[in-house]
Amino acid sequence: GNLAAEIEVIQLAKAQTLESTRLTSGSTAVGQGTLTLTTANGPVDVVIDGTNDSLDGLARAINDKNAGVTASVITDAQGARLVLKGNTGEASAFTLSVPGGTTSGLERFAFGPGVTGGMAESQAAQDAIVKLDGVTVNRARNSFTDLIPGVQIDLKRAEPGTIVSIGSTRPTA
């Protein structure tokens, strides 16, 4: 049938992104021990030992856990750093912790409430917020099909205060 709606994009969904301090290179030792990655699915232990005691090894160990967080090592003129990125949406936020009293070096990769000297949050996880015909809804992704039957909405940018009219008519012939 006919479709007539108004949509306002308040904010886009974003993925949490963390970055570590810079080390000399990806092969620089990070320290040995256990780093616990906690997502909405629960905690996962990432063990760093003599076989993977490097920034590159830490990234591989996190990726091997398939916990919804992707690790990469980014190198520039100032050194190498670990960058972690989760999935979009507030529910995909994650933390990293080490056992209390850890002094192996892994503590600099911790992140969460009360953590000092660990990783820095470059971008916080957030849901997309849209108003459809004046009704505010949150979605963990920027693409969804459940607001208007038969219509996929792909959000590209947020412009609070700008209302976009969307519509269609079915040819009667």
N, C-alpha and C positions, 0 to 999 in steps of 0.2 A: 504494500500500500504506500501511502504517502508518509514521508519522514520530514519532520521539522523539529529541530532541537537547537538549543544554545549551549555552548560549552565554553568554560573559562579555565585555563590551565594556571593554577596557583604556583605549583612547583613540580619539577620532574623528579622521578625516582633516581636515586644515586646509590652507588656502591661505596661502602667504607673502604678507604685506602690509607694504609700506614706506610711510613718510611723510616728506615733506621738512620743512625748517624753514619757518616762515610767511613769506610775502611780503605786500606791501601789498594786492595784488589779483590776480585772474587775468590782468589785462592787463600786469602788471609784467614787464619784460624779464628774461630768464633768462641771456642770454649766447649767443653764436653759436659753433658748432663741431659736433663729432660726439660723440654719446653712444652707446656700444655696449651693447646689451641682449643678454645671453647666457643662453639657456635650454638645456634638454636637446637641442633641435633645432639648436643652434649659435648663432653670433653674428649679430646684425642691427644695422646702423648706422642710427641716428636722427640725421638732419642738421637742425640748427637754423640758419636763416639769417634774413635781414631780413624774410622773409614770415611767419615763425612764431616770432619771438623774443619769446615771452611764456609765462607759465605755461599758459594755455589752449592756445596753439600747440604747446607741448611735449607736453601730454596728447593732442592730436589726432594729432601725429606718431607717438607711440608706438602709439596705437590703430590708425592706418592701416597699421602693419606686420603686424597680425594674427599676432603671435608668441606668443600664449597668455598675454599680460599685458595687463590692462585698466588704463588710466590715467583718473583723474578729478581734478578740482579741487574741493576742499571749502573753503568760505568760512564763517568764523564771526566773532565779534566781535574776534578777535585777528588776523585776516588770512586769507590764502588759502594752501593748501598742496597739493602734488601727492601723491596717494595711488595706489600701484600695487598690484595684486592679481593673483596668478597662479592657476593651477588647483590643486585639492587634490592632496595627495600629495608625498612627499619628492622624487620625481624631477622635480617641476614647480618646484623652487626656481630662482631666477634671480639674476643679478648685473648691475650697471651699471658701466661704466667709461668713462673719458675718457683720451685720450692723455696720457702723462706730461708734466708741466710746464704743463698747461692752467690758465689763470688767467682765463678768460672769464666764469666764474660757473657754468658747467655742472658743475664739479667738486663742487658742493654737492648734485648729484643722483646721485652715484656711490654704489655699495653693493657690498661684497664683502670678502673677506679682505684685511686690510691697509689698508683705506680708513678714513681719519679725516676727520671734518667733513662727511660725506655724509649720505645718508638714514638714517633709523632704522628698524629692523625692529620693527614693532608685533606681528607674529605670524609665527612660523616655519612653514615648510611641514612637514607631517608626515603619515604614513600612518595609516590606521585600524589598530588592533591588536585582534583578537578571538581568543578561545579558543573553538573549537567542539569539544565533547566532550574538552576538555583539550589540544587541539592548537592551538598559536599560529599565526595567519596574519596577514599584513599585506596591506592593500588600499589603493590610492591614492584610492578613493572611499568614501563612506559608504553606498552602495547597490550591491549585487552579487547575482548569480544563480548563481555558480559553486561555492558551497560545499555546498549541498544541492540535488540535482536537482529541478527544478520549483518551487523556492522562491526568491522575491526577498526579500532581507534589507535593510531600510532602517534604518540606525543613527540614533538620535535623540539619545542622550546616553551618556556613558561613566560607569560606576560600577564601578571596579575592586573585585574581591572579591564582587560581586553576581552570582550565577549565575541565569540565567533559563532555565526549561524551556520548550521549544517542542515542540508535537506536533500530530498530526492522526490521525484514523482514517477510513477510507473506509466509508461505510455498506454493509452487506452486502446489503441489500434491493435 
